């Protein structure tokens, strides 16, 4: 038997349905609130993905130094430029450092009087320091080759003596001197002989290059030209390498 529903009953059913929907929505929000902390905790415990990392190579510095005697021609006269270089070898790839040089040249063709006393004499002197950069081109067990770039600063000094009317007049002139140069250097290393390992620290060095006076001096020293050198060499960086192998640094215990 069906019962008719009046307007009031319909309104009651509609309100009951709306209340049920609101309750379901409320349940949804409660469930979401309960699950949210669990999701956040799970997100915090995720294992991070390891990215490819580039290993950083430790900087290696080794002392380097050598005598640097250079031969050349200035004003068609053979000269020797004496010097010494000191620096560091960086990661066994290049060397950087400083050098100091000097030159004393007695100009040929000095005039003398009847008694053999000089009446006209000219002495040229150079004093200068350099900074250099020397990248290795090849490094082998018995030989190595490198390029040398250098820039210097110093002074040129000219001392002249002239005899005029029986009297000697001496004059000294000084000028700023800024040289630059580029060359090739080759080292030959003595082979390792049993019981004579220290000989591997010695060898033979050869160098050839070109020099140029960047600043044109009023003294007209005519420094521009080729230079070369050949002589013995002491490989300080190899001594340092062997010492580090025999006495490695102690590792810190965490």
C-alpha positions in Angstrom: 0.0 0.0 0.0 1.5 3.2 -1.1 1.4 6.2 1.1 1.2 9.6 -0.3 3.7 12.1 0.8 2.9 15.6 1.3 5.0 18.7 0.8 6.4 18.5 4.3 7.5 14.9 3.8 9.3 15.8 0.6 11.1 18.6 2.2 12.2 16.2 5.0 13.6 13.6 2.6 15.5 16.4 0.7 17.1 17.6 3.9 18.0 14.1 4.9 19.7 13.5 1.5 21.6 16.8 1.7 22.7 15.9 5.2 24.0 12.5 4.0 26.0 14.1 1.2 27.5 16.6 3.7 28.5 13.7 6.0 30.2 11.9 3.1 32.2 15.0 2.2 33.1 15.4 5.8 34.3 11.8 5.9 36.4 12.4 2.8 38.2 15.4 4.4 38.8 13.4 7.6 40.4 10.5 5.6 42.5 12.9 3.6 43.7 14.6 6.8 44.7 11.2 8.2 46.5 10.1 5.0 48.4 13.4 4.4 51.0 13.0 7.2 51.7 9.5 6.0 52.4 10.7 2.5 54.6 13.5 3.7 56.6 11.1 5.9 57.0 8.7 3.0 58.2 11.6 0.8 60.8 12.5 3.4 62.1 9.0 3.5 62.7 8.7 -0.2 66.3 7.7 -1.2 67.8 10.6 -3.2 69.0 9.7 -6.6 72.8 9.9 -7.0 73.9 12.2 -9.7 77.0 11.8 -11.7 79.7 13.8 -10.0 83.0 15.0 -11.5 85.9 14.2 -9.2 88.0 17.2 -8.2 91.7 16.6 -8.8 93.9 17.7 -5.9 96.3 20.5 -6.7 99.9 19.3 -7.0 102.8 21.7 -6.5 106.5 20.7 -6.8 109.5 23.0 -6.6 111.5 23.7 -9.8 114.7 25.6 -10.6 117.7 25.6 -12.9 120.6 27.6 -14.0 119.9 29.4 -17.2 123.0 30.5 -19.2 122.1 31.7 -22.7 124.4 32.4 -25.6 123.7 34.9 -28.2 125.1 37.7 -30.5 124.6 41.4 -29.8 126.2 43.8 -32.3 127.8 40.9 -34.0 129.7 40.0 -30.9 129.2 36.7 -28.9 127.8 37.2 -25.4 126.7 35.1 -22.4 123.6 36.0 -20.4 123.8 34.5 -17.0 120.7 33.7 -14.9 118.7 31.4 -12.6 115.1 30.4 -12.6 113.0 29.2 -9.7 109.3 28.3 -9.7 106.8 25.4 -9.2 105.5 22.6 -11.4 101.7 22.6 -11.3 100.0 19.2 -11.7 103.0 18.0 -13.7 101.5 20.0 -16.7 103.3 23.3 -16.6 105.8 25.5 -14.7 105.5 29.1 -13.5 108.1 31.2 -11.7 110.5 34.0 -11.8 114.1 34.4 -13.1 117.0 36.8 -12.8 119.6 37.6 -15.4 122.6 39.8 -16.0 124.9 40.6 -18.9 128.2 42.5 -19.1 129.5 43.2 -22.5 132.8 44.9 -23.4 132.2 46.4 -26.8 134.8 45.3 -29.3 136.9 47.8 -31.4 138.2 49.8 -28.4 140.5 52.6 -29.6 143.9 53.0 -27.9 146.6 55.7 -28.2 150.2 55.1 -29.1 151.1 53.9 -25.6 148.2 51.3 -25.7 146.0 53.2 -23.3 142.3 53.1 -24.3 141.0 56.4 -25.4 137.5 55.2 -26.2 135.8 52.3 -24.3 132.1 51.3 -24.0 130.7 48.7 -21.6 127.1 47.5 -21.8 125.3 46.0 -18.8 121.9 44.4 -18.4 120.1 43.6 -15.2 116.6 42.3 -15.3 114.1 39.9 -13.8 111.4 37.8 -15.6 108.2 36.0 -14.9 107.7 32.8 -17.0 105.1 30.3 -18.0 106.3 26.9 -19.3 103.7 24.3 -20.5 104.9 20.8 -21.1 104.4 19.5 -24.7 105.7 16.0 -24.0 106.8 14.2 -20.8 108.5 10.8 -21.3 110.6 8.7 -19.0 113.9 9.8 -20.5 113.1 13.1 -22.1 110.6 16.0 -22.0 109.9 19.0 -24.1 108.2 22.3 -23.2 107.6 25.9 -24.5 108.9 28.9 -22.6 107.1 32.3 -22.5 108.6 35.1 -20.5 108.3 38.8 -19.8 110.8 40.9 -17.9 111.7 44.2 -16.4 115.0 45.8 -15.6 117.5 48.3 -16.7 120.3 48.8 -19.3 123.4 50.6 -18.3 126.0 52.0 -20.7 129.4 53.1 -19.3 131.6 55.0 -21.8 135.1 56.4 -21.3 136.7 58.9 -23.7 140.1 60.5 -23.7 139.8 64.1 -24.8 142.8 66.4 -24.8 144.7 64.2 -22.3 141.7 63.9 -19.9 139.5 60.9 -19.4 135.8 61.6 -19.3 133.4 58.9 -18.0 129.7 58.9 -18.7 127.0 56.5 -17.4 123.6 56.2 -19.0 120.6 54.2 -17.7 117.4 53.2 -19.3 114.4 51.1 -18.5 114.6 47.7 -20.2 111.5 45.5 -20.9 112.3 42.3 -22.7 110.0 39.5 -23.9 110.8 36.0 -25.2 109.5 32.7 -26.5 111.4 29.5 -27.0 111.5 25.7 -26.8 113.3 23.7 -24.1 114.3 20.0 -24.2 115.5 17.9 -21.2 117.3 14.6 -21.5 117.3 12.5 -18.3 120.0 10.0 -17.3 118.7 6.4 -17.2 118.1 4.7 -13.9 121.1 2.5 -13.0 120.8 0.0 -10.2 122.3 1.5 -7.0 122.7 4.9 -8.7 119.1 6.1 -8.7 120.2 9.6 -7.8 121.6 10.1 -11.3 118.0 10.3 -12.6 117.9 13.7 -11.0 120.5 14.9 -13.4 120.4 15.5 -17.1 121.1 17.7 -20.1 119.1 20.7 -21.1 119.0 22.5 -24.5 117.0 25.6 -25.4 116.5 27.8 -28.4 114.4 30.9 -28.7 113.8 34.5 -29.8 114.0 37.6 -27.7 112.5 41.1 -28.3 112.8 44.4 -26.4 109.2 45.5 -25.9 110.2 49.0 -24.8 112.5 50.7 -27.3 115.3 52.3 -25.4 117.1 55.4 -26.4 120.4 53.6 -25.7 119.8 51.4 -28.8 121.1 48.2 -27.1 120.1 46.0 -30.1 118.9 43.2 -27.8 116.6 41.7 -30.4 117.7 38.3 -31.8 118.0 34.6 -31.3 119.5 32.8 -28.3 120.4 29.3 -27.4 121.8 27.4 -24.5 123.0 23.9 -23.6 124.1 22.7 -20.2 123.5 20.4 -17.3 120.1 20.2 -15.5 119.0 19.3 -12.0 115.4 18.1 -11.8 114.2 19.3 -8.4 110.6 18.2 -9.0 111.7 14.5 -9.4 113.6 14.7 -6.1 110.4 16.0 -4.4 108.3 13.3 -6.0 110.6 10.5 -4.7 110.6 12.1 -1.2 106.8 12.1 -1.2 106.7 8.4 -2.2 109.1 7.4 0.6 107.3 9.6 3.2 103.6 9.7 2.3 101.5 12.1 4.4 99.6 10.5 7.3 95.9 10.0 6.8 93.7 11.6 9.4 91.6 9.1 11.4 87.9 10.2 11.4 
